[in-house]
Amino acid sequence: MSVIKDCGGHKGCECEKEKVHRRLCWALVALVLLTLFIVLVVWLALRPHKPRFYLQDLSVLCLNVTPPASAYLFTTMQATVAARNDNGRVGVYYDKVDVYAQYKDVAITVPTRLPVEYQGHYDQSVWSPFLQSLDHVVLPPNLAVALAQDETAGYVLVDIRLDGWVRWKVGTWISGHYHLRVNCPALLTVNDGKGSYGVNYGGGDGYFRFQQAAACAVDTVVAEAISS
């Protein structure tokens, strides 16, 4: 004997409302799942690769510190940095990217701002900014001594750093800002490896020589906002 559910009168209205609510809930769950699936498929298809950076050259015009009399550093150099976008469907906007030099994790030049630039698919950009200490760089005494010792020994290792913000572009859609951090190690010989005992002390043409072009370490971290 079958049982017939009574949905007459007010109970009938409640049953209909319950059915409508249940259908709306399932429809919302299905919509969320479909959206997540589409986002996953798009991300897997268009997942952006980080740009590749290369330090092509580093010309050091002077790099002078005279401890213990002074811990002031005086330097002028020109770095040639290349960046390649290996994405076939994703463009890159470079926003507010600064370049500076470091010695043992301490900045030895003030930041130089690169021009804002858009990099298309499989495109490459090359920048050659001048980096200077001006009157703002004072090294800790132990670091000034270490740099002078490295010059005397004939080899100095510095890092060319890029720090800034990038955005990805897919079609007409542009992402939020990502924090870009790049580190390019540069080994310099001093006076052809003879160090500051050679006759050409203090700098000049050919005194510091960049050894070999090399790839840089690149890191991008998502960020919600960019400071003005």
KAHUBEL-V561468 format. One line per field, one symbol per residue. phi: phi as a letter, one per 40 degrees, with the letter a starting at -180 (. if undefined). psi: psi as a letter, one per 20 degrees, with the letter a starting at -180 (. if undefined). burial: b if it has 24 or more other C-alpha atoms within 12 Angstrom, else e. A space follows every 50 residues. Layout:
phi: ???
psi: ???
burial: ???
//
This chain:
phi: .cbbccbcgccccccccccccccccccccccccccccccccccccbdccc ccbbccaabbcaababcccabcbbababbbbbbbccccbbcbccbfbbba bbbfgbcbbccbccccabbccfcbbbbbccbbcfbbbbcddccccccccc ccchabbbbcbbaabbbcbbgccbcccbcbbbbbcbcbcbffgcgccccc chhhcgcbbccacacbcbbbbcbcabcc
psi: pqpppokrchhhghgghggggghhghhgghgghgghggggggghhjopqq qpqpohqooohqnpqmqjhqjppoqprppopqppojpijprppoplpqpr qqoljppirqqppqqpqpoapkrqqpqmqppqhckiooqqghhgggghhg ghhipporppqppbpqqqpocippraqppppppoqoppqolkiiajirhm qiarpigpppgpqqqqpppppqqhrpq.
burial: eeeeeeeeeeeeeeeeeeeeeeeeeeeeeeeeeeeeeeeeeeeeeeebbb bbbbbbbbbbbbbbbbeeeebbbbbbbbbbbbbbbbbebbbbbbbbbbbb bbbeeebbbbbbbbeeebbbbeeebebbbbbbbeeebbbeeebbebbbeb bbebbbbbbbbbbbbbbbbeeeeeeebbbbbbbbbbbbbbbbbebbeeee bbbeeebbbbbeebebebbbeeeeeeee
//
